Amino acid sequence: MADVLAPRGPDSAGVMVRGNVGLGHRRLRILDLSDKSQQPMVDPDLGLSMVFNGCIYNFRELRGELEAKGYRFFSDGDTEVILKAWHAWGPDCVARFHGMFAFVIHERDTGRVVMARDRFGIKPLYLAEVSGAVRFASSLPAIVKAGGVDTSIDLDALHNYMTFHAVVPPPRTILKGVRKLPPATLRVYEADGRFSDRRYFDPSYLRRPEDAAVSREEWQERLLESLRLAVKRRMIADVPVGVLLSGGVDSSLIVGLLAEAGQTGLMSFSVGFEEANGEKGDEFVYSDLIAERFGTDHHKIFVPSADLMGALPGTISAMSEPMVSYDNVGFYLLSKEVSKHIKVVQSGQGADEVFGGYHWYPPLVGSNDVVADYGRAFRDRSHEVLKTQLESRWMAESDVSGELLRDHLLRSGAETPVDQALRLDSSVMLVDDPVKRVDNMTMAWGLEARVPFLDHELVELAARIPPEEKLRDGGKGILKDVARKVIPSEVIDRKKGYFPVPQLKYIAGPYLDMLRDTLSSSAARERGLFRQSYLDALIAAPSEHITPLQGSELWQAGLLEMWLQAHEV
């Protein structure tokens, strides 16, 4: 299992077995570069051992508090701070952590095992029950590699995959035998195997009476201050920290705020692809502008179509779960290049979900049926349409994806339909699409990505801001207001861009051949996920089958089959 995780932690390895508990770890050295922070970390005095992936940005402040309580430290990193924090504060310790993390602690004296995952699931934690034991890892393939796991397809997860452009919300994964710990969750296993879960973060999307008199300018000031702090927190490292610079407002603002804070010698990285179907494949004009304005050490990576095809097997292999976004191969190739220069980067994921940047938010203003209206804009297809595309034995019994939307959108704590959608997207959809994508593709090359727009205090502040302030100016209005104080307006006042990979949207030539071969392979025919009539229609005219969110249905079907075959499922 640890060998499968080697790319995530190429710097050193460790394994510890005590009684019925075994812990394995692969390390990426970013804080405390010495061997004192090796993992698994054992504290014999406290009777605790642990493995941890991520970074606690406020570990030095917490260490000061713990030292004042009498704790003594043998290392200089954040791992030991988690151990002591658990001993000092128990389950309340996670609420004190600013950061991204998945950790597992074993208590020698009680036999208990504690697992926790950060508030936005930035760091993954997969689980499987196998022959009366619990297996866990930072990636699904690592769990499967050890054998004995039920690798049959979970029908409800397949329904989610086909409905939410590959998002499968926790606790499910596409495989029946593997689950994932939900974000913002602390799980405690007793020695006899019973466990309990506690959700420790759930921001309110209700308006507060004391906020009624807050002016637009005051919201802007509060937001700018919160953004400055979020970016500053994520510079903590004993190695240099760079930025993935797409040229959009979000990553450009990160660069601007770092420059404002006096950061010099900042490395920035952009990627571009060949155009296809008249659609441009790069945004270098904007990333160049920002790099020049703020004097970054800028690296532009252009990927010819031939290299793109060659990178697909590695990209699919790096996916813990099947993910259809075209961004995957972009982040994979970008991370490969970035990792030659640096070990840590900041990235702009989360701004659209937190500040209302997507096109499906404005139509929800005043909605009388948020579940139906959100579903109309967001779902790739309805339950009824899916029945005509999947073979009947692979169909979930009911519209489980619609039920999931209903459960999340209608629970209490969100004031308006827009608030309900922002909460769903930032706590569920974000976790298993952009956040997972960036973690998987960067860590495939031993690169750590930090996401300041998912600073939990920033998200709590954003949740209080009235939706109309977010939806202004074509979306992200208040964020753009703040950005104007920091970066050039040319980057802000332009059409929203994505990480464009046109060849995977407008499938033709060798890409079409590859998908046709995959979907007609003996493994695919034996599995028989899709109705042949549906596949024939997709292959005959790929560009006529594009989902509401501009995804290729052929890519969605083919990617799932390629992933299953790549991971020998």
C-alpha positions as CSV (number, residue, x, y, z in Angstrom):
1,M,0.0,0.0,0.0
2,A,2.8,2.4,0.9
3,D,4.5,1.6,-2.4
4,V,1.4,2.7,-4.3
5,L,1.5,6.0,-2.4
6,A,5.2,6.6,-3.2
7,P,4.6,9.4,-5.7
8,R,2.7,11.4,-3.0
9,G,5.7,11.2,-0.7
10,P,9.0,10.6,-2.6
11,D,11.3,11.9,0.1
12,S,11.2,9.0,2.7
13,A,9.2,6.1,3.9
14,G,8.2,4.4,7.2
15,V,6.2,1.5,8.5
16,M,5.2,0.7,12.0
17,V,3.3,-2.3,13.3
18,R,2.2,-2.7,16.9
19,G,-0.3,-5.4,17.9
20,N,-3.3,-5.2,15.6
21,V,-2.4,-1.8,14.2
22,G,-0.1,-1.1,11.3
23,L,0.8,2.4,10.0
24,G,2.6,3.2,6.8
25,H,3.7,6.6,5.5
26,R,5.4,8.3,2.5
27,R,6.9,11.7,3.2
28,L,7.1,14.9,1.3
29,R,9.5,17.1,3.3
30,I,8.1,20.6,3.5
31,L,8.2,21.5,7.2
32,D,11.0,20.4,9.5
33,L,13.2,18.8,6.9
34,S,15.1,16.7,9.5
35,D,14.3,13.1,10.4
36,K,12.8,14.2,13.7
37,S,9.4,14.6,11.8
38,Q,9.6,11.2,10.2
39,Q,6.4,9.2,10.1
40,P,4.8,7.1,11.4
41,M,5.5,9.3,14.4
42,V,5.5,7.7,17.8
43,D,5.3,9.5,21.2
44,P,6.1,6.8,23.7
45,D,5.5,9.2,26.7
46,L,1.9,9.9,25.6
47,G,1.3,6.4,24.1
48,L,0.3,7.8,20.8
49,S,1.4,7.0,17.2
50,M,0.1,8.6,14.0
51,V,0.3,9.2,10.3
52,F,-0.6,12.5,8.7
53,N,-0.9,14.1,5.2
54,G,-1.3,17.8,4.8
55,C,-0.2,21.0,6.6
56,I,-1.4,22.8,9.8
57,Y,-0.6,26.4,9.0
58,N,-1.0,27.7,12.6
59,F,1.1,24.9,14.1
60,R,3.6,27.3,15.6
61,E,0.9,29.3,17.5
62,L,-0.6,26.0,18.7
63,R,2.8,24.7,19.8
64,G,3.2,27.8,21.9
65,E,-0.1,27.1,23.6
66,L,0.8,23.5,24.2
67,E,4.3,24.4,25.6
68,A,2.5,26.8,28.0
69,K,0.6,23.7,29.2
70,G,3.8,21.9,29.9
71,Y,4.2,19.8,26.7
72,R,7.8,19.3,25.4
73,F,8.6,18.7,21.8
74,F,11.2,16.6,20.0
75,S,10.6,17.9,16.5
76,D,10.0,21.3,14.7
77,G,7.1,20.4,12.4
78,D,3.3,20.3,12.5
79,T,3.0,16.5,12.9
80,E,3.9,16.4,16.5
81,V,1.7,19.4,17.2
82,I,-1.3,17.3,16.1
83,L,-0.3,14.5,18.4
84,K,0.1,16.8,21.4
85,A,-3.1,18.7,20.5
86,W,-5.1,15.4,20.5
87,H,-3.7,14.5,23.9
88,A,-4.4,18.0,25.3
89,W,-7.8,18.8,23.8
90,G,-9.2,15.6,22.5
91,P,-11.9,15.9,19.8
92,D,-11.9,19.7,20.1
93,C,-8.4,19.9,18.7
94,V,-9.6,19.8,15.0
95,A,-11.6,23.0,15.5
96,R,-8.3,24.8,16.3
97,F,-6.4,23.7,13.2
98,H,-6.1,26.0,10.3
99,G,-5.0,23.8,7.4
100,M,-5.6,20.8,5.2
101,F,-5.2,17.4,6.7
102,A,-6.1,13.8,6.9
103,F,-4.6,12.0,10.0
104,V,-5.0,8.8,11.9
105,I,-3.9,8.4,15.5
106,H,-3.6,5.2,17.5
107,E,-3.9,5.3,21.3
108,R,-1.7,2.6,22.8
109,D,-3.5,2.4,26.2
110,T,-7.1,2.4,25.0
111,G,-6.7,0.7,21.7
112,R,-8.8,3.5,20.0
113,V,-8.0,4.7,16.5
114,V,-8.9,8.3,15.6
115,M,-9.4,9.5,12.0
116,A,-10.0,13.1,10.9
117,R,-10.3,15.0,7.6
118,D,-10.1,18.7,7.0
119,R,-13.2,20.9,6.5
120,F,-13.2,20.8,2.7
121,G,-11.7,17.4,2.1
122,I,-8.6,18.9,0.5
123,K,-6.7,15.9,1.7
124,P,-8.3,12.5,1.0
125,L,-9.0,9.6,3.3
126,Y,-10.2,6.3,1.8
127,L,-11.5,3.4,3.9
128,A,-12.4,-0.3,3.5
129,E,-13.6,-3.0,5.8
130,V,-11.8,-6.2,4.9
131,S,-12.1,-9.4,6.8
132,G,-12.9,-7.7,10.1
133,A,-10.1,-5.1,9.7
134,V,-10.2,-1.5,8.7
135,R,-7.9,-0.4,5.9
136,F,-7.2,3.3,5.1
137,A,-5.1,5.2,2.7
138,S,-4.7,8.6,0.9
139,S,-5.7,6.9,-2.4
140,L,-8.3,4.3,-3.4
141,P,-5.8,2.3,-5.6
142,A,-3.6,1.8,-2.5
143,I,-6.4,0.1,-0.7
144,V,-7.3,-2.1,-3.6
145,K,-3.7,-3.1,-4.1
146,A,-3.6,-5.0,-0.8
147,G,-6.3,-7.4,-2.1
148,G,-9.5,-8.7,-0.7
149,V,-11.6,-5.6,-1.5
150,D,-15.0,-5.8,-3.2
151,T,-14.3,-4.0,-6.4
152,S,-17.8,-4.4,-7.9
153,I,-19.4,-1.1,-9.1
154,D,-21.6,0.7,-6.6
155,L,-24.9,1.4,-8.5
156,D,-25.7,4.5,-6.5
157,A,-22.2,5.9,-7.1
158,L,-22.5,5.2,-10.8
159,H,-25.7,7.1,-10.9
160,N,-23.9,10.1,-9.2
161,Y,-21.0,9.8,-11.6
162,M,-23.3,10.0,-14.7
163,T,-25.4,12.8,-13.1
164,F,-22.8,15.1,-11.5
165,H,-20.0,14.9,-14.2
166,A,-18.1,12.3,-12.2
167,V,-18.7,13.7,-8.7
168,V,-19.4,10.8,-6.2
169,P,-20.1,12.4,-2.8
170,P,-18.9,10.7,0.3
171,P,-19.1,8.2,1.8
172,R,-19.4,6.4,-1.5
173,T,-16.8,5.7,-4.2
174,I,-17.4,4.0,-7.6
175,L,-16.4,0.7,-5.9
176,K,-18.7,-1.0,-3.5
177,G,-15.9,-2.0,-1.1
178,V,-14.2,1.3,-0.7
179,R,-15.6,4.3,1.1
180,K,-14.2,7.8,2.0
181,L,-14.4,9.7,5.2
182,P,-16.6,12.9,4.6
183,P,-14.9,16.3,5.0
184,A,-15.1,18.0,8.4
185,T,-15.5,14.6,10.1
186,L,-13.8,13.2,13.1
187,R,-14.2,9.4,13.5
188,V,-13.3,7.4,16.6
189,Y,-13.0,3.7,16.5
190,E,-13.2,1.9,19.8
191,A,-11.0,-1.2,20.4
192,D,-14.0,-3.5,19.6
193,G,-14.5,-1.9,16.2
194,R,-17.5,0.3,16.9
195,F,-17.1,3.8,15.7
196,S,-18.8,7.2,16.0
197,D,-18.6,10.2,13.7
198,R,-18.7,13.9,14.6
199,R,-19.0,16.7,12.1
200,Y,-17.0,19.7,13.4
201,F,-17.6,22.4,10.7
202,D,-20.9,23.5,9.1
203,P,-20.9,27.2,8.3
204,S,-24.2,29.1,8.5
205,Y,-25.6,30.7,5.4
206,L,-28.1,32.7,7.3
207,R,-28.0,36.6,7.5
208,R,-27.1,37.8,11.0
209,P,-29.0,40.8,12.5
210,E,-25.7,42.6,13.2
211,D,-24.7,42.4,9.6
212,A,-27.8,44.3,8.3
213,A,-26.0,47.6,8.6
214,V,-22.7,46.5,7.0
215,S,-22.1,48.5,3.8
216,R,-20.7,47.2,0.6
217,E,-17.4,49.0,1.3
218,E,-17.1,47.4,4.7
219,W,-17.8,43.9,3.3
220,Q,-15.0,44.6,0.8
221,E,-12.6,45.7,3.5
222,R,-13.4,42.6,5.6
223,L,-13.0,40.3,2.6
224,L,-9.6,41.8,1.6
225,E,-8.3,41.5,5.1
226,S,-9.4,37.8,5.2
227,L,-7.9,37.1,1.8
228,R,-4.6,38.6,2.8
229,L,-4.5,36.4,5.9
230,A,-5.5,33.3,4.0
231,V,-2.7,33.7,1.4
232,K,-0.2,34.6,4.1
233,R,-1.0,31.5,6.2
234,R,-0.3,29.3,3.1
235,M,3.3,30.6,2.7
236,I,4.5,28.7,5.8
237,A,7.1,26.2,4.7
238,D,10.8,25.4,5.0
239,V,11.0,25.3,1.2
240,P,9.9,28.0,-1.4
241,V,6.2,28.3,-2.3
242,G,5.0,29.2,-5.8
243,V,1.7,29.9,-7.6
244,L,-0.2,28.1,-10.3
245,L,-1.1,31.1,-12.5
246,S,-4.0,30.5,-14.9
247,G,-4.4,34.1,-15.8
248,G,-7.9,34.2,-14.3
249,V,-8.9,36.6,-11.5
250,D,-8.5,34.0,-8.7
251,S,-4.9,32.9,-9.2
252,S,-3.9,36.5,-10.3
253,L,-5.3,37.9,-7.1
254,I,-3.1,35.4,-5.1
255,V,0.0,36.6,-6.9
256,G,-1.0,40.2,-6.3
257,L,-1.6,39.7,-2.6
258,L,1.7,37.9,-2.2
259,A,3.5,40.7,-4.0
260,E,1.7,43.2,-1.8
261,A,2.9,41.3,1.3
262,G,6.5,41.7,0.1
263,Q,7.1,38.2,-1.3
264,T,10.0,38.4,-3.8
265,G,11.4,35.8,-6.2
266,L,7.9,34.2,-6.5
267,M,7.8,31.4,-9.1
268,S,4.6,31.3,-11.2
269,F,3.6,28.6,-13.7
270,S,1.0,28.5,-16.6
271,V,0.1,25.8,-19.0
272,G,-1.4,26.0,-22.5
273,F,-2.6,23.6,-25.2
274,E,-3.2,23.6,-29.0
275,E,-6.5,25.1,-30.1
276,A,-9.2,22.9,-31.5
277,N,-12.5,23.7,-33.3
278,G,-11.6,27.4,-33.2
279,E,-11.3,27.3,-29.4
280,K,-8.1,28.8,-28.0
281,G,-6.1,26.5,-25.8
282,D,-4.2,28.9,-23.6
283,E,-4.6,32.1,-21.6
284,F,-1.0,33.2,-21.7
285,V,-1.8,36.8,-22.6
286,Y,-3.3,37.3,-19.1
287,S,-0.8,35.2,-17.1
288,D,2.0,37.1,-18.9
289,L,0.4,40.4,-17.9
290,I,0.3,39.4,-14.2
291,A,3.8,37.9,-14.2
292,E,5.2,41.0,-15.7
293,R,3.2,43.4,-13.4
294,F,4.4,41.6,-10.3
295,G,7.8,40.5,-11.4
296,T,7.4,36.8,-10.9
297,D,9.9,34.2,-12.1
298,H,7.4,32.9,-14.7
299,H,7.4,29.6,-16.4
300,K,5.1,28.9,-19.4
301,I,4.4,25.3,-20.4
302,F,3.0,24.6,-23.8
303,V,1.7,21.1,-24.4
304,P,1.5,20.0,-28.1
305,S,-1.4,17.6,-28.9
306,A,1.0,14.7,-29.3
307,D,2.2,15.1,-25.7
308,L,-1.3,15.4,-24.5
309,M,-2.2,12.0,-25.8
310,G,0.9,10.5,-24.3
311,A,0.1,11.9,-20.9
312,L,-3.4,10.4,-20.7
313,P,-2.4,7.0,-19.3
314,G,-0.4,8.7,-16.5
315,T,-3.2,11.1,-15.8
316,I,-5.8,8.3,-15.5
317,S,-3.4,6.2,-13.3
318,A,-3.0,9.2,-11.0
319,M,-6.8,9.5,-10.4
320,S,-7.9,8.0,-7.1
321,E,-11.4,7.9,-8.6
322,P,-12.6,8.5,-12.2
323,M,-12.7,12.3,-12.9
324,V,-13.9,13.6,-16.3
325,S,-12.8,17.2,-16.1
326,Y,-10.5,18.2,-19.0
327,D,-8.4,20.1,-16.4
328,N,-7.0,16.8,-15.1
329,V,-4.4,16.3,-17.8
330,G,-3.6,20.0,-17.7
331,F,-2.8,19.9,-13.9
332,Y,-1.0,16.6,-14.4
333,L,1.4,18.0,-17.0
334,L,1.7,21.3,-15.2
335,S,2.5,19.6,-11.9
336,K,5.2,17.4,-13.7
337,E,7.0,20.6,-14.8
338,V,6.4,22.6,-11.6
339,S,7.8,19.7,-9.4
340,K,11.1,20.1,-11.2
341,H,11.5,23.6,-9.6
342,I,9.5,23.6,-6.4
343,K,7.5,21.5,-3.8
344,V,4.6,23.7,-2.8
345,V,2.2,26.0,-4.8
346,Q,-0.9,28.0,-4.1
347,S,-3.8,27.6,-6.4
348,G,-7.1,29.3,-7.0
349,Q,-9.7,26.5,-6.6
350,G,-12.8,27.3,-4.6
351,A,-13.4,30.9,-5.5
352,D,-16.4,30.1,-7.9
353,E,-18.2,28.0,-5.3
354,V,-17.5,30.4,-2.4
355,F,-18.2,33.7,-4.3
356,G,-20.9,32.7,-6.8
357,G,-19.0,32.5,-10.0
358,Y,-21.0,29.9,-11.9
359,H,-23.8,30.5,-14.4
360,W,-26.4,28.4,-12.5
361,Y,-26.5,30.7,-9.5
362,P,-28.4,33.8,-11.0
363,P,-31.4,31.7,-12.2
364,L,-31.9,30.5,-8.6
365,V,-32.7,34.0,-7.3
366,G,-36.3,33.8,-6.1
367,S,-36.6,30.1,-7.1
368,N,-39.7,28.4,-5.8
369,D,-38.2,24.9,-6.3
370,V,-34.5,25.0,-5.8
371,V,-34.0,21.2,-6.2
372,A,-35.6,21.2,-9.6
373,D,-34.0,24.5,-10.8
374,Y,-30.5,23.5,-9.6
375,G,-30.9,20.1,-11.1
376,R,-32.0,21.5,-14.4
377,A,-28.8,23.6,-14.7
378,F,-26.3,21.3,-13.0
379,R,-27.3,17.7,-13.8
380,D,-25.7,16.0,-16.8
381,R,-29.0,14.1,-17.5
382,S,-32.2,13.2,-15.7
383,H,-32.9,9.8,-14.1
384,E,-35.3,9.0,-17.0
385,V,-32.7,9.8,-19.7
386,L,-30.0,7.8,-17.8
387,K,-32.3,4.7,-18.1
388,T,-31.9,4.9,-21.9
389,Q,-28.1,5.0,-21.7
390,L,-27.1,2.5,-19.0
391,E,-27.9,-1.1,-19.3
392,S,-30.8,-1.9,-16.9
393,R,-28.7,-4.1,-14.5
394,W,-26.5,-1.0,-13.8
395,M,-29.3,1.4,-13.0
396,A,-30.0,2.4,-9.4
397,E,-33.5,1.6,-8.3
398,S,-34.5,5.2,-7.8
399,D,-33.2,8.7,-8.6
400,V,-30.6,8.6,-5.9
401,S,-28.9,11.7,-7.2
402,G,-32.1,13.7,-7.1
403,E,-32.6,12.5,-3.5
404,L,-29.1,13.6,-2.6
405,L,-29.7,17.1,-4.0
406,R,-32.9,17.3,-2.0
407,D,-31.3,16.3,1.2
408,H,-28.4,18.8,0.9
409,L,-30.3,21.7,-0.5
410,L,-33.3,21.6,1.8
411,R,-31.5,21.1,5.1
412,S,-31.7,24.0,7.5
413,G,-29.1,26.7,7.8
414,A,-29.2,28.5,4.4
415,E,-31.4,31.5,3.9
416,T,-32.1,31.7,0.1
417,P,-32.0,29.3,-2.9
418,V,-28.6,30.8,-3.9
419,D,-27.3,30.3,-0.4
420,Q,-28.5,26.7,-0.5
421,A,-26.7,26.1,-3.8
422,L,-23.4,27.8,-2.7
423,R,-23.4,25.6,0.5
424,L,-24.0,22.4,-1.6
425,D,-21.3,23.3,-4.1
426,S,-18.6,24.3,-1.5
427,S,-19.3,21.4,0.9
428,V,-20.0,18.6,-1.6
429,M,-19.5,19.2,-5.3
430,L,-16.2,21.1,-4.9
431,V,-14.7,18.4,-2.7
432,D,-15.0,15.6,-5.3
433,D,-14.2,17.6,-8.4
434,P,-11.8,20.6,-8.4
435,V,-10.3,19.9,-5.0
436,K,-9.7,16.2,-5.6
437,R,-8.5,16.8,-9.1
438,V,-5.8,19.3,-7.9
439,D,-4.7,17.0,-5.0
440,N,-4.5,13.9,-7.2
441,M,-2.6,15.6,-10.1
442,T,-0.2,17.6,-8.0
443,M,0.6,14.8,-5.6
444,A,1.3,12.4,-8.5
445,W,4.5,14.4,-8.8
446,G,5.2,15.0,-5.1
447,L,3.9,18.6,-5.3
448,E,1.7,20.1,-2.6
449,A,-1.1,22.5,-3.6
450,R,-2.6,24.9,-1.1
451,V,-6.0,26.6,-1.7
452,P,-6.4,30.0,0.1
453,F,-10.0,30.5,-1.1
454,L,-10.9,27.5,1.1
455,D,-9.5,29.0,4.2
456,H,-12.4,28.2,6.6
457,E,-12.5,31.6,8.2
458,L,-12.7,33.2,4.7
459,V,-15.6,30.8,3.8
460,E,-17.4,31.6,7.0
461,L,-17.2,35.3,6.2
462,A,-18.3,34.7,2.6
463,A,-21.3,32.8,3.8
464,R,-22.5,35.8,5.7
465,I,-22.2,38.2,2.7
466,P,-25.6,38.7,1.0
467,P,-25.9,36.6,-2.3
468,E,-26.6,39.7,-4.4
469,E,-23.1,41.0,-3.5
470,K,-21.7,37.8,-5.0
471,L,-23.8,37.6,-8.1
472,R,-23.1,41.2,-9.2
473,D,-20.9,41.9,-12.2
474,G,-21.6,38.6,-13.9
475,G,-20.7,36.6,-10.7
476,K,-18.1,37.0,-8.0
477,G,-18.9,40.7,-7.9
478,I,-17.5,41.4,-4.4
479,L,-14.4,39.4,-5.1
480,K,-13.8,41.4,-8.3
481,D,-14.3,44.6,-6.3
482,V,-11.6,43.5,-4.0
483,A,-9.4,42.3,-6.9
484,R,-9.5,45.8,-8.5
485,K,-7.6,47.1,-5.5
486,V,-4.8,44.7,-6.2
487,I,-4.5,43.5,-9.8
488,P,-5.0,45.1,-13.3
489,S,-8.6,45.4,-14.5
490,E,-7.8,43.8,-17.8
491,V,-7.6,40.4,-16.0
492,I,-10.9,41.0,-14.2
493,D,-13.1,42.5,-17.0
494,R,-13.0,39.7,-19.4
495,K,-14.9,36.6,-20.3
496,K,-14.5,33.8,-17.7
497,G,-12.0,31.2,-18.8
498,Y,-11.2,27.7,-17.8
499,F,-8.1,25.5,-18.1
500,P,-9.0,24.9,-21.7
501,V,-8.1,21.5,-23.3
502,P,-10.1,21.7,-26.5
503,Q,-9.0,18.3,-27.9
504,L,-10.9,16.5,-25.1
505,K,-14.0,18.5,-25.6
506,Y,-14.2,18.3,-29.4
507,I,-13.2,14.7,-29.7
508,A,-11.8,13.7,-33.1
509,G,-8.9,11.8,-34.8
510,P,-6.7,9.8,-32.5
511,Y,-8.8,10.7,-29.4
512,L,-11.9,9.3,-31.1
513,D,-10.0,6.2,-32.1
514,M,-8.8,5.7,-28.5
515,L,-12.3,6.0,-27.0
516,R,-13.8,3.8,-29.7
517,D,-11.2,1.1,-28.9
518,T,-11.7,1.4,-25.2
519,L,-15.5,1.2,-25.3
520,S,-15.4,-1.8,-27.8
521,S,-12.7,-3.7,-25.9
522,S,-13.4,-7.1,-24.6
523,A,-13.3,-5.8,-21.0
524,A,-15.8,-3.1,-21.7
525,R,-18.1,-5.5,-23.6
526,E,-18.0,-8.0,-20.8
527,R,-18.8,-5.3,-18.2
528,G,-21.6,-3.9,-20.4
529,L,-22.2,-0.6,-18.6
530,F,-23.7,1.2,-21.5
531,R,-26.4,0.4,-24.0
532,Q,-24.8,-0.3,-27.4
533,S,-27.3,2.1,-29.2
534,Y,-26.1,4.9,-26.9
535,L,-22.4,4.2,-27.6
536,D,-23.1,4.1,-31.3
537,A,-24.7,7.5,-31.2
538,L,-21.8,9.0,-29.2
539,I,-19.1,7.7,-31.5
540,A,-21.0,8.6,-34.6
541,A,-21.3,12.3,-33.6
542,P,-19.3,13.1,-30.4
543,S,-19.8,16.9,-30.7
544,E,-23.6,16.5,-30.7
545,H,-23.6,15.0,-27.2
546,I,-22.4,17.7,-24.9
547,T,-23.7,18.0,-21.3
548,P,-25.3,21.2,-20.0
549,L,-22.0,22.1,-18.3
550,Q,-20.2,21.7,-21.7
551,G,-18.7,18.2,-21.1
552,S,-18.4,15.5,-23.7
553,E,-20.7,12.5,-23.0
554,L,-18.3,10.3,-24.9
555,W,-15.4,11.4,-22.8
556,Q,-17.5,10.7,-19.6
557,A,-18.3,7.2,-20.7
558,G,-14.9,6.4,-22.1
559,L,-13.0,7.8,-19.1
560,L,-14.9,5.6,-16.7
561,E,-14.0,2.5,-18.7
562,M,-10.4,3.6,-19.1
563,W,-10.1,4.2,-15.3
564,L,-11.6,0.8,-14.5
565,Q,-9.2,-0.9,-16.9
566,A,-6.2,1.1,-15.7
567,H,-6.8,0.1,-12.1
568,E,-7.6,-3.5,-13.1
569,V,-11.1,-3.4,-11.8
